[in-house]
């Protein structure tokens, strides 16, 4: 008579990766508890025991998605100049956004759109993460001005906002079906705009025009 054997172990990491993909593809509110438990192969009781709540599971999934070792933005900030860092951030993230092996776009940008009342904390959390990325880009721009690869009068706030606005827009374009050639063409135009702004800041600094310092 065959023995029953040991119960199958719950693979928490695999379950988390499954949840991350669902939240990434369908958003926080578009991902139901039934969808999660079905895809993860567990009961609601097991989900709550392992992760605490849907909200806690979402936050952990976002943290896994946004981990520094997975972040094209973090890697891009190591480039030798501020311009190279911004361009690499845009191109590497855009490649990830249109990768056919993953849901399109950025989970941090898209998974908390149009949240209903009672889920404001989810939106605030995602906004904080986007703010952290902006701070990284701004700091890299400030360092570029200090190193001399940007004009001393370059407005770090304007340049960082510009870069992040393009980045988030690329995420939306990817979700709408943009192909790799299209998003890279947008980045070509965006970097031409970056160069024009930098020249303007440099001209203002040389002529003593108004402008904020980093």
N, CA, C and O of each residue as an XYZ file, in Angstrom:
856
protein
N       0.856     -1.199      0.000
C       0.000      0.000      0.000
C       0.882      1.236      0.000
O       1.718      1.405      0.888
N       0.706      2.076     -0.963
C       1.572      3.254     -1.083
C       1.319      4.217      0.061
O       0.180      4.428      0.476
N       2.399      4.797      0.564
C       2.284      5.808      1.608
C       1.812      7.134      1.037
O       1.918      7.400     -0.160
N       1.296      7.942      1.923
C       0.787      9.240      1.469
C       1.917     10.202      1.122
O       1.725     11.121      0.325
N       3.107      9.998      1.719
C       4.220     10.886      1.424
C       4.107     12.204      2.166
O       3.121     12.471      2.853
N       5.139     13.021      2.011
C       5.163     14.321      2.689
C       4.348     15.338      1.894
O       4.300     15.262      0.666
N       3.710     16.284      2.573
C       2.969     17.317      1.840
C       3.905     18.178      0.998
O       5.056     18.415      1.365
N       3.391     18.639     -0.133
C       4.203     19.474     -1.017
C       4.515     20.804     -0.327
O       3.629     21.452      0.231
N       5.784     21.194     -0.376
C       6.192     22.450      0.249
C       5.694     23.648     -0.535
O       5.675     23.632     -1.766
N       5.295     24.674      0.174
C       4.837     25.910     -0.447
C       6.054     26.731     -0.848
O       6.862     27.099      0.005
N       6.191     27.018     -2.127
C       7.316     27.808     -2.632
C       6.918     29.279     -2.590
O       6.284     29.795     -3.511
N       7.299     29.934     -1.515
C       6.866     31.314     -1.312
C       7.428     32.245     -2.388
O       6.723     33.131     -2.869
N       8.691     32.048     -2.766
C       9.305     32.922     -3.767
C       8.608     32.784     -5.121
O       8.369     33.777     -5.809
N       8.288     31.552     -5.492
C       7.589     31.341     -6.762
C       6.196     31.966     -6.721
O       5.745     32.550     -7.705
N       5.526     31.844     -5.592
C       4.197     32.450     -5.441
C       4.287     33.968     -5.543
O       3.425     34.606     -6.148
N       5.331     34.542     -4.952
C       5.510     35.990     -5.009
C       5.747     36.447     -6.444
O       5.205     37.466     -6.873
N       6.547     35.703     -7.176
C       6.800     36.067     -8.577
C       5.508     36.003     -9.400
O       5.273     36.843    -10.269
N       4.684     35.006     -9.117
C       3.402     34.902     -9.816
C       2.515     36.098     -9.493
O       1.895     36.675    -10.386
N       2.454     36.469     -8.217
C       1.648     37.623     -7.815
C       2.178     38.903     -8.447
O       1.400     39.750     -8.886
N       3.499     39.046     -8.494
C       4.098     40.234     -9.100
C       3.652     40.381    -10.549
O       3.296     41.476    -10.985
N       3.670     39.299    -11.280
C       3.273     39.370    -12.689
C       1.798     39.737    -12.843
O       1.437     40.503    -13.737
N       0.950     39.194    -11.976
C      -0.476     39.530    -12.044
C      -0.709     41.006    -11.742
O      -1.439     41.680    -12.470
N      -0.098     41.510    -10.679
C      -0.255     42.927    -10.335
C       0.317     43.817    -11.435
O      -0.247     44.865    -11.749
N       1.418     43.405    -12.008
C       2.064     44.161    -13.076
C       1.151     44.252    -14.294
O       1.031     45.304    -14.922
N       0.515     43.137    -14.611
C      -0.311     43.091    -15.821
C      -1.682     43.711    -15.615
O      -2.194     44.392    -16.504
N      -2.284     43.483    -14.451
C      -3.685     43.884    -14.249
C      -3.848     45.052    -13.277
O      -4.947     45.594    -13.153
N      -2.785     45.449    -12.590
C      -2.904     46.517    -11.607
C      -3.396     46.000    -10.270
O      -3.851     44.862    -10.159
N      -3.300     46.851     -9.254
C      -3.701     46.441     -7.907
C      -5.182     46.075     -7.858
O      -5.543     44.996     -7.388
N      -6.028     46.966     -8.338
C      -7.464     46.711     -8.241
C      -7.949     45.686     -9.253
O      -8.947     45.009     -9.007
N      -7.270     45.557    -10.379
C      -7.679     44.592    -11.386
C      -7.287     43.165    -11.060
O      -7.684     42.230    -11.755
N      -6.506     42.997    -10.001
C      -6.074     41.661     -9.580
C      -6.883     41.257     -8.358
O      -6.708     41.813     -7.274
N      -7.762     40.295     -8.537
C      -8.630     39.863     -7.440
C      -7.949     38.790     -6.600
O      -6.968     38.176     -7.018
N      -8.490     38.583     -5.414
C      -7.984     37.521     -4.548
C      -8.133     36.161     -5.236
O      -7.256     35.305     -5.121
N      -9.239     35.968     -5.946
C      -9.451     34.705     -6.648
C      -8.398     34.494     -7.727
O      -7.902     33.380     -7.895
N      -8.053     35.544     -8.456
C      -6.998     35.438     -9.469
C      -5.675     35.061     -8.824
O      -4.948     34.209     -9.335
N      -5.366     35.693     -7.706
C      -4.103     35.428     -7.022
C      -4.022     33.988     -6.542
O      -3.049     33.288     -6.823
N      -5.038     33.552     -5.822
C      -4.974     32.202     -5.255
C      -4.983     31.132     -6.339
O      -4.328     30.100     -6.197
N      -5.719     31.369     -7.417
C      -5.744     30.403     -8.510
C      -4.380     30.298     -9.171
O      -3.875     29.195     -9.384
N      -3.781     31.436     -9.498
C      -2.486     31.428    -10.186
C      -1.359     30.933     -9.280
O      -0.437     30.258     -9.738
N      -1.439     31.273     -7.991
C      -0.400     30.874     -7.049
C      -0.577     29.438     -6.567
O       0.340     28.857     -5.988
N      -1.763     28.863     -6.807
C      -2.021     27.492     -6.402
C      -2.157     27.309     -4.909
O      -1.749     26.283     -4.365
N      -2.734     28.309     -4.235
C      -2.902     28.239     -2.783
C      -4.301     28.699     -2.416
O      -5.021     29.258     -3.243
N      -4.678     28.458     -1.170
C      -5.970     28.908     -0.670
C      -5.847     30.328     -0.123
O      -4.740     30.782      0.168
N      -6.972     31.037      0.020
C      -6.908     32.346      0.666
C      -6.271     32.292      2.050
O      -5.535     33.201      2.436
N      -6.555     31.223      2.799
C      -5.961     31.088      4.133
C      -4.439     31.031      4.046
O      -3.743     31.653      4.848
N      -3.924     30.283      3.070
C      -2.473     30.184      2.900
C      -1.875     31.518      2.460
O      -0.782     31.889      2.888
N      -2.601     32.232      1.601
C      -2.104     33.543      1.162
C      -1.971     34.484      2.351
O      -0.950     35.152      2.515
N      -3.012     34.531      3.180
C      -2.967     35.425      4.339
C      -1.893     34.991      5.324
O      -1.230     35.829      5.936
N      -1.721     33.681      5.479
C      -0.701     33.187      6.411
C       0.705     33.530      5.925
O       1.589     33.831      6.728
N       0.908     33.484      4.618
C       2.239     33.720      4.059
C       2.554     35.198      3.885
O       3.699     35.611      4.066
N       1.545     36.005      3.532
C       1.816     37.396      3.154
C       1.064     38.431      3.990
O       1.389     39.617      3.930
N       0.088     38.017      4.752
C      -0.618     38.946      5.628
C      -1.905     39.487      5.054
O      -2.948     39.431      5.705
N      -1.847     40.015      3.832
C      -3.017     40.621      3.200
C      -2.702     40.858      1.737
O      -1.553     40.738      1.314
N      -3.725     41.195      0.963
C      -3.486     41.539     -0.431
C      -2.589     42.768     -0.527
O      -1.694     42.816     -1.371
N      -2.819     43.759      0.326
C      -2.010     44.977      0.304
C      -0.550     44.660      0.604
O       0.348     45.160     -0.074
N      -0.312     43.830      1.620
C       1.066     43.479      1.976
C       1.724     42.672      0.859
O       2.907     42.853      0.573
N       0.956     41.781      0.229
C       1.473     41.015     -0.894
C       1.842     41.940     -2.039
O       2.894     41.773     -2.655
N       0.992     42.912     -2.331
C       1.280     43.864     -3.399
C       2.563     44.621     -3.110
O       3.413     44.755     -3.991
N       2.718     45.117     -1.891
C       3.919     45.880     -1.558
C       5.175     45.020     -1.685
O       6.214     45.493     -2.147
N       5.074     43.764     -1.278
C       6.226     42.873     -1.396
C       6.521     42.577     -2.866
O       7.684     42.482     -3.260
N       5.478     42.433     -3.670
C       5.669     42.198     -5.103
C       6.323     43.411     -5.769
O       7.209     43.254     -6.609
N       5.893     44.607     -5.398
C       6.503     45.824     -5.940
C       7.969     45.919     -5.515
O       8.826     46.302     -6.312
N       8.252     45.574     -4.274
C       9.634     45.612     -3.793
C      10.513     44.638     -4.583
O      11.660     44.953     -4.902
N       9.975     43.457     -4.896
C      10.732     42.492     -5.691
C      10.968     43.021     -7.105
O      12.061     42.886     -7.654
N       9.938     43.619     -7.682
C      10.063     44.202     -9.024
C      11.081     45.336     -9.032
O      11.852     45.479     -9.981
N      11.083     46.132     -7.984
C      11.854     47.369     -7.942
C      13.197     47.198     -7.241
O      13.870     48.191     -6.965
N      13.598     45.981     -6.952
C      14.858     45.738     -6.239
C      16.034     46.327     -7.021
O      16.054     46.260     -8.250
N      17.017     46.906     -6.317
C      18.152     47.545     -7.001
C      18.835     46.644     -8.017
O      19.251     47.114     -9.076
N      18.957     45.355     -7.712
C      19.642     44.459     -8.641
C      18.849     44.239     -9.925
O      19.401     43.762    -10.917
N      17.564     44.578     -9.919
C      16.730     44.442    -11.112
C      16.502     45.770    -11.818
O      15.830     45.808    -12.849
N      17.043     46.848    -11.291
C      16.670     48.188    -11.737
C      17.583     48.733    -12.836
O      18.755     49.003    -12.577
N      17.065     48.901    -14.066
C      17.860     49.565    -15.097
C      18.236     50.988    -14.704
O      19.295     51.479    -15.094
N      17.379     51.655    -13.935
C      17.667     53.026    -13.520
C      18.877     53.074    -12.602
O      19.756     53.915    -12.790
N      18.941     52.193    -11.617
C      20.082     52.182    -10.711
C      21.378     51.920    -11.470
O      22.391     52.569    -11.209
N      21.355     50.978    -12.401
C      22.557     50.688    -13.181
C      22.943     51.877    -14.052
O      24.126     52.183    -14.201
N      21.949     52.543    -14.625
C      22.233     53.669    -15.519
C      22.903     54.826    -14.791
O      23.714     55.542    -15.379
N      22.569     55.016    -13.511
C      23.144     56.138    -12.766
C      24.646     55.997    -12.565
O      25.293     56.941    -12.111
N      25.213     54.845    -12.890
C      26.654     54.621    -12.760
C      27.416     55.055    -14.006
O      28.646     55.006    -14.018
N      26.719     55.477    -15.047
C      27.385     55.903    -16.276
C      28.254     57.138    -16.027
O      27.991     57.897    -15.094
N      29.297     57.349    -16.859
C      30.297     58.383    -16.567
C      29.779     59.813    -16.548
O      30.292     60.634    -15.788
N      28.778     60.135    -17.361
C      28.248     61.501    -17.388
C      26.747     61.481    -17.121
O      26.088     60.450    -17.257
N      26.224     62.642    -16.739
C      24.790     62.740    -16.466
C      23.971     62.447    -17.725
O      22.940     61.777    -17.667
N      24.446     62.956    -18.858
C      23.698     62.703    -20.097
C      23.660     61.212    -20.418
O      22.611     60.674    -20.770
N      24.800     60.553    -20.296
C      24.831     59.115    -20.550
C      23.932     58.361    -19.569
O      23.272     57.389    -19.937
N      23.916     58.819    -18.333
C      23.084     58.158    -17.321
C      21.609     58.268    -17.676
O      20.872     57.286    -17.592
N      21.178     59.458    -18.072
C      19.771     59.663    -18.424
C      19.408     58.875    -19.680
O      18.359     58.233    -19.733
N      20.271     58.927    -20.684
C      19.963     58.195    -21.921
C      19.908     56.696    -21.669
O      19.011     56.016    -22.167
N      20.859     56.176    -20.901
C      20.849     54.746    -20.597
C      19.610     54.366    -19.788
O      19.020     53.309    -20.012
N      19.216     55.230    -18.846
C      18.001     54.969    -18.076
C      16.796     54.831    -19.008
O      16.005     53.898    -18.871
N      16.661     55.752    -19.943
C      15.519     55.713    -20.853
C      15.573     54.489    -21.763
O      14.570     53.795    -21.929
N      16.724     54.224    -22.345
C      16.804     53.133    -23.318
C      16.673     51.761    -22.642
O      15.965     50.887    -23.142
N      17.347     51.578    -21.520
C      17.282     50.270    -20.858
C      15.888     49.993    -20.308
O      15.385     48.875    -20.423
N      15.264     51.005    -19.711
C      13.896     50.812    -19.223
C      12.937     50.571    -20.377
O      12.050     49.724    -20.279
N      13.105     51.307    -21.470
C      12.220     51.118    -22.623
C      12.339     49.707    -23.175
O      11.336     49.098    -23.548
N      13.562     49.183    -23.229
C      13.746     47.794    -23.679
C      12.963     46.835    -22.782
O      12.326     45.895    -23.259
N      13.026     47.092    -21.471
C      12.293     46.230    -20.533
C      10.785     46.396    -20.700
O      10.040     45.421    -20.600
N      10.334     47.616    -20.952
C       8.899     47.874    -21.083
C       8.274     47.119    -22.251
O       7.114     46.714    -22.182
N       9.049     46.928    -23.331
C       8.491     46.286    -24.527
C       8.973     44.838    -24.681
O       8.773     44.224    -25.729
N       9.598     44.305    -23.648
C      10.049     42.907    -23.673
C       8.829     41.991    -23.767
O       7.973     42.026    -22.883
N       8.730     41.175    -24.815
C       7.542     40.312    -24.958
C       7.440     39.240    -23.884
O       6.387     38.619    -23.735
N       8.507     39.011    -23.136
C       8.473     37.998    -22.095
C       7.873     38.457    -20.786
O       7.698     37.652    -19.871
N       7.554     39.746    -20.676
C       6.971     40.293    -19.448
C       5.799     41.205    -19.804
O       5.677     41.629    -20.953
N       4.936     41.512    -18.836
C       3.860     42.476    -19.124
C       4.446     43.814    -19.585
O       5.516     44.203    -19.117
N       3.776     44.515    -20.479
C       4.322     45.772    -20.987
C       4.273     46.891    -19.953
O       3.412     46.919    -19.074
N       5.224     47.810    -20.087
C       5.243     48.976    -19.222
C       5.882     48.710    -17.874
O       6.469     47.655    -17.633
N       5.750     49.699    -17.002
C       6.388     49.685    -15.682
C       5.348     49.432    -14.597
O       4.329     50.120    -14.535
N       5.605     48.454    -13.748
C       4.672     48.121    -12.671
C       4.474     49.302    -11.719
O       3.360     49.542    -11.255
N       5.545     50.037    -11.426
C       5.461     51.136    -10.464
C       4.647     52.295    -11.028
O       4.036     53.050    -10.272
N       4.635     52.438    -12.344
C       3.879     53.517    -12.986
C       2.419     53.123    -13.202
O       1.523     53.945    -13.009
N       2.174     51.880    -13.598
C       0.859     51.507    -14.124
C      -0.046     50.744    -13.164
O      -1.252     50.673    -13.400
N       0.490     50.172    -12.093
C      -0.341     49.261    -11.299
C      -1.248     49.965    -10.299
O      -2.053     49.313     -9.634
N      -1.130     51.282    -10.181
C      -1.980     51.991     -9.235
C      -2.789     53.107     -9.861
O      -3.109     54.092     -9.195
N      -3.125     52.965    -11.132
C      -3.909     53.996    -11.820
C      -5.399     53.819    -11.494
O      -5.911     52.700    -11.447
N      -6.081     54.953    -11.272
C      -7.536     54.944    -11.032
C      -7.930     54.081     -9.834
O      -8.815     53.232     -9.937
N      -7.275     54.302     -8.712
C      -7.605     53.562     -7.495
C      -8.894     54.107     -6.895
O      -9.141     55.313     -6.912
N      -9.700     53.215     -6.372
C     -10.951     53.640     -5.752
C     -10.714     54.052     -4.305
O      -9.636     53.836     -3.751
N     -11.728     54.642     -3.711
C     -11.637     55.105     -2.328
C     -11.293     53.935     -1.402
O     -11.837     52.839     -1.530
N     -10.394     54.193     -0.487
C      -9.949     53.170      0.438
C      -8.609     52.563      0.087
O      -8.011     51.851      0.894
N      -8.129     52.845     -1.136
C      -6.835     52.312     -1.572
C      -5.822     53.425     -1.807
O      -4.868     53.253     -2.565
N      -6.031     54.565     -1.158
C      -5.131     55.694     -1.369
C      -3.700     55.377     -0.955
O      -2.752     55.906     -1.536
N      -3.541     54.514      0.048
C      -2.197     54.172      0.504
C      -1.389     53.491     -0.598
O      -0.175     53.676     -0.688
N      -2.061     52.709     -1.430
C      -1.370     52.063     -2.545
C      -0.822     53.118     -3.499
O       0.333     53.043     -3.919
N      -1.650     54.096     -3.839
C      -1.206     55.164     -4.727
C      -0.076     55.972     -4.133
O       0.873     56.326     -4.833
N      -0.168     56.274     -2.825
C       0.897     57.043     -2.177
C       2.207     56.262     -2.166
O       3.281     56.833     -2.355
N       2.111     54.956     -1.944
C       3.327     54.132     -1.917
C       4.022     54.149     -3.275
O       5.241     54.306     -3.351
N       3.254     53.988     -4.335
C       3.840     53.998     -5.669
C       4.406     55.376     -6.002
O       5.459     55.474     -6.632
N       3.722     56.434     -5.587
C       4.225     57.786     -5.817
C       5.549     58.004     -5.090
O       6.449     58.661     -5.614
N       5.665     57.456     -3.890
C       6.926     57.570     -3.145
C       8.059     56.865     -3.885
O       9.177     57.376     -3.941
N       7.776     55.699     -4.451
C       8.806     54.986     -5.202
C       9.218     55.765     -6.445
O      10.402     55.821     -6.778
N       8.254     56.364     -7.130
C       8.600     57.182     -8.296
C       9.402     58.406     -7.864
O      10.303     58.851     -8.574
N       9.067     58.943     -6.700
C       9.827     60.061     -6.173
C      11.259     59.689     -5.848
O      12.171     60.499     -6.012
N      11.458     58.462     -5.387
C      12.822     58.000     -5.110
C      13.647     57.922     -6.395
O      14.828     58.266     -6.403
N      13.017     57.468     -7.479
C      13.720     57.437     -8.763
C      14.065     58.853     -9.214
O      15.164     59.099     -9.711
N      13.132     59.776     -9.043
C      13.414     61.162     -9.412
C      14.596     61.702     -8.612
O      15.454     62.397     -9.155
N      14.636     61.383     -7.333
C      15.738     61.863     -6.483
C      17.077     61.307     -6.962
O      18.085     62.013     -6.931
N      17.096     60.051     -7.402
C      18.334     59.470     -7.920
C      18.794     60.211     -9.176
O      19.975     60.522     -9.331
N      17.842     60.488    -10.067
C      18.189     61.176    -11.308
C      18.638     62.603    -11.004
O      19.618     63.081    -11.575
N      17.935     63.275    -10.118
C      18.322     64.643     -9.756
C      19.725     64.678     -9.164
O      20.527     65.548     -9.504
N      20.020     63.725     -8.272
C      21.347     63.677     -7.657
C      22.427     63.446     -8.713
O      23.518     64.009     -8.623
N      22.122     62.618     -9.712
C      23.111     62.369    -10.771
C      23.324     63.620    -11.609
O      24.440     63.883    -12.056
N      22.270     64.392    -11.825
C      22.392     65.641    -12.572
C      23.210     66.651    -11.781
O      24.065     67.334    -12.345
N      22.957     66.751    -10.489
C      23.747     67.650     -9.641
C      25.220     67.267     -9.714
O      26.087     68.134     -9.826
N      25.501     65.973     -9.651
C      26.902     65.534     -9.720
C      27.494     65.865    -11.086
O      28.674     66.204    -11.184
N      26.684     65.770    -12.142
C      27.171     66.139    -13.462
C      27.578     67.597    -13.528
O      28.587     67.936    -14.146
N      26.795     68.465    -12.891
C      27.151     69.886    -12.854
C      28.429     70.103    -12.048
O      29.275     70.918    -12.416
N      28.562     69.372    -10.954
C      29.766     69.488    -10.130
C      30.998     68.975    -10.859
O      32.092     69.516    -10.698
N      30.815     67.911    -11.676
C      31.932     67.327    -12.415
C      32.275     68.115    -13.669
O      33.343     67.918    -14.248
N      31.384     69.005    -14.098
C      31.643     69.820    -15.272
C      31.088     69.273    -16.570
O      31.327     69.863    -17.623
N      30.354     68.163    -16.539
C      29.783     67.681    -17.795
C      28.402     68.277    -18.059
O      27.798     68.001    -19.095
N      27.900     69.092    -17.133
C      26.722     69.924    -17.335
C      27.069     71.348    -16.908
O      27.936     71.538    -16.055
N      26.409     72.347    -17.483
C      26.680     73.716    -17.064
C      26.379     73.916    -15.581
O      25.463     73.296    -15.041
N      27.137     74.766    -14.936
C      26.940     75.002    -13.505
C      25.541     75.531    -13.207
O      25.018     75.304    -12.116
N      24.935     76.223    -14.147
C      23.599     76.777    -13.933
C      22.472     75.858    -14.355
O      21.317     76.282    -14.392
N      22.776     74.611    -14.675
C      21.723     73.683    -15.109
C      20.701     73.472    -13.998
O      21.064     73.241    -12.844
N      19.452     73.552    -14.345
C      18.369     73.389    -13.375
C      18.101     71.899    -13.174
O      17.469     71.252    -14.009
N      18.586     71.371    -12.065
C      18.468     69.939    -11.812
C      17.016     69.497    -11.687
O      16.681     68.382    -12.089
N      16.146     70.341    -11.141
C      14.741     69.982    -10.998
C      14.058     69.848    -12.352
O      13.333     68.886    -12.604
N      14.299     70.823    -13.216
C      13.683     70.786    -14.546
C      14.184     69.586    -15.336
O      13.391     68.875    -15.954
N      15.494     69.354    -15.320
C      16.056     68.244    -16.084
C      15.587     66.893    -15.541
O      15.289     65.983    -16.315
N      15.520     66.760    -14.226
C      15.039     65.499    -13.649
C      13.571     65.277    -13.972
O      13.174     64.167    -14.326
N      12.759     66.324    -13.853
C      11.338     66.187    -14.186
C      11.145     65.825    -15.657
O      10.286     65.013    -16.002
N      11.946     66.430    -16.507
C      11.869     66.131    -17.934
C      12.173     64.653    -18.184
O      11.429     63.969    -18.887
N      13.272     64.169    -17.604
C      13.680     62.782    -17.818
C      12.623     61.804    -17.306
O      12.314     60.813    -17.968
N      12.069     62.089    -16.117
C      11.076     61.164    -15.553
C       9.745     61.235    -16.292
O       9.039     60.232    -16.393
N       9.397     62.414    -16.810
C       8.174     62.525    -17.602
C       8.281     61.692    -18.873
O       7.331     61.006    -19.251
N       9.430     61.750    -19.528
C       9.643     60.911    -20.713
C       9.593     59.431    -20.327
O       8.956     58.628    -21.008
N      10.264     59.081    -19.238
C      10.303     57.682    -18.804
C       8.900     57.135    -18.547
O       8.555     56.050    -19.013
N       8.099     57.888    -17.807
C       6.747     57.416    -17.488
C       5.871     57.375    -18.740
O       5.022     56.495    -18.882
N       6.080     58.322    -19.634
C       5.333     58.300    -20.888
C       5.665     57.083    -21.736
O       4.787     56.522    -22.391
N       6.918     56.674    -21.726
C       7.310     55.470    -22.458
C       6.599     54.247    -21.903
O       6.232     53.344    -22.655
N       6.402     54.214    -20.587
C       5.691     53.098    -19.973
C       4.257     53.010    -20.491
O       3.769     51.925    -20.807
N       3.599     54.143    -20.575
C       2.226     54.170    -21.089
C       2.200     53.763    -22.559
O       1.336     52.993    -22.978
N       3.148     54.281    -23.343
C       3.208     53.923    -24.752
C       3.407     52.415    -24.935
O       2.802     51.801    -25.815
N       4.266     51.828    -24.091
C       4.489     50.386    -24.167
C       3.211     49.619    -23.846
O       2.900     48.631    -24.510
N       2.472     50.063    -22.837
C       1.218     49.399    -22.494
C       0.214     49.508    -23.642
O      -0.626     48.628    -23.829
N       0.311     50.594    -24.405
C      -0.594     50.786    -25.539
C      -0.129     50.070    -26.801
O      -0.777     50.167    -27.844
N       0.999     49.347    -26.715
C       1.416     48.524    -27.842
C       2.562     49.051    -28.672
O       2.832     48.509    -29.744
N       3.248     50.090    -28.220
C       4.378     50.619    -28.985
C       5.457     49.548    -29.143
O       5.703     48.761    -28.228
N       6.098     49.527    -30.315
C       7.146     48.538    -30.556
C       8.517     49.137    -30.217
O       8.620     50.342    -29.989
N       9.569     48.310    -30.181
C      10.894     48.808    -29.790
C      11.384     49.971    -30.649
O      11.976     50.915    -30.126
N      11.147     49.915    -31.959
C      11.622     50.993    -32.834
C      10.959     52.317    -32.480
O      11.599     53.369    -32.494
N       9.681     52.253    -32.166
C       8.946     53.482    -31.852
C       9.440     54.100    -30.557
O       9.666     55.309    -30.504
N       9.613     53.300    -29.510
C      10.039     53.884    -28.240
C      11.471     54.402    -28.335
O      11.801     55.409    -27.709
N      12.326     53.732    -29.104
C      13.700     54.224    -29.247
C      13.733     55.525    -30.056
O      14.567     56.391    -29.792
N      12.845     55.670    -31.028
C      12.757     56.923    -31.781
C      12.312     58.066    -30.873
O      12.792     59.192    -31.006
N      11.393     57.775    -29.949
C      10.974     58.795    -28.980
C      12.160     59.213    -28.117
O      12.323     60.396    -27.817
N      12.984     58.257    -27.719
C      14.150     58.592    -26.894
C      15.151     59.427    -27.687
O      15.764     60.337    -27.130
N      15.327     59.138    -28.968
C      16.191     59.987    -29.793
C      15.729     61.443    -29.731
O      16.536     62.353    -29.540
N      14.430     61.648    -29.893
C      13.885     63.005    -29.847
C      14.026     63.606    -28.457
O      14.328     64.791    -28.316
N      13.809     62.792    -27.434
C      13.916     63.288    -26.058
C      15.332     63.740    -25.737
O      15.524     64.749    -25.058
N      16.317     63.007    -26.216
C      17.698     63.402    -25.942
C      18.089     64.648    -26.726
O      18.926     65.426    -26.269
N      17.500     64.847    -27.894
C      17.718     66.105    -28.611
C      17.143     67.266    -27.796
O      17.739     68.341    -27.730
N      15.975     67.038    -27.174
C      15.402     68.050    -26.298
C      16.274     68.303    -25.078
O      16.436     69.449    -24.659
N      16.833     67.250    -24.507
C      17.749     67.388    -23.370
C      18.939     68.274    -23.756
O      19.306     69.187    -23.016
N      19.536     67.998    -24.919
C      20.698     68.769    -25.364
C      20.344     70.235    -25.553
O      21.134     71.117    -25.217
N      19.161     70.494    -26.088
C      18.738     71.886    -26.279
C      18.571     72.597    -24.942
O      18.969     73.754    -24.806
N      17.989     71.923    -23.954
C      17.835     72.536    -22.633
C      19.183     72.799    -21.984
O      19.389     73.854    -21.384
N      20.102     71.848    -22.101
C      21.429     72.022    -21.511
C      22.144     73.202    -22.155
O      22.794     73.984    -21.462
N      22.029     73.341    -23.486
C      22.641     74.495    -24.153
C      22.042     75.800    -23.650
O      22.757     76.784    -23.461
N      20.736     75.809    -23.435
C      20.082     77.009    -22.931
C      20.607     77.375    -21.549
O      20.882     78.543    -21.276
N      20.746     76.380    -20.679
C      21.289     76.651    -19.350
C      22.731     77.155    -19.443
O      23.129     78.053    -18.701
N      23.506     76.574    -20.356
C      24.888     77.017    -20.525
C      24.967     78.439    -21.040
O      25.790     79.228    -20.574
N      24.113     78.774    -22.003
C      24.095     80.138    -22.535
C      23.702     81.133    -21.450
O      24.292     82.208    -21.343
N      22.704     80.771    -20.644
C      22.262     81.665    -19.577
C      23.373     81.881    -18.554
O      23.553     82.990    -18.050
N      24.114     80.821    -18.252
C      25.196     80.948    -17.280
C      26.307     81.851    -17.816
O      26.882     82.635    -17.062
N      26.608     81.751    -19.094
C      27.687     82.561    -19.681
C      27.300     84.026    -19.784
O      28.158     84.901    -19.675
N      26.010     84.307    -19.992
C      25.583     85.694    -20.153
C      25.033     86.292    -18.868
O      24.609     87.447    -18.841
N      25.041     85.500    -17.804
C      24.543     86.014    -16.532
C      23.038     86.048    -16.465
O      22.479     86.790    -15.657
N      22.351     85.258    -17.300
C      20.901     85.238    -17.287
C      20.364     84.541    -16.070
O      21.101     83.909    -15.313
N      19.053     84.666    -15.892
C      18.403     84.043    -14.735
C      18.422     82.535    -14.875
O      18.397     81.993    -15.980
N      18.465     81.891    -13.769
C      18.460     80.435    -13.771
C      18.815     79.921    -12.396
O      19.616     80.526    -11.683
N      18.230     78.827    -12.034
C      18.504     78.243    -10.716
C      19.726     77.357    -10.786
O      19.982     76.727    -11.812
N      20.463     77.304     -9.736
C      21.570     76.367     -9.618
C      21.046     75.069     -9.038
O      19.983     75.054     -8.417
N      21.784     73.964     -9.232
C      21.315     72.716     -8.656
C      21.168     72.773     -7.168
O      20.779     71.784     -6.548
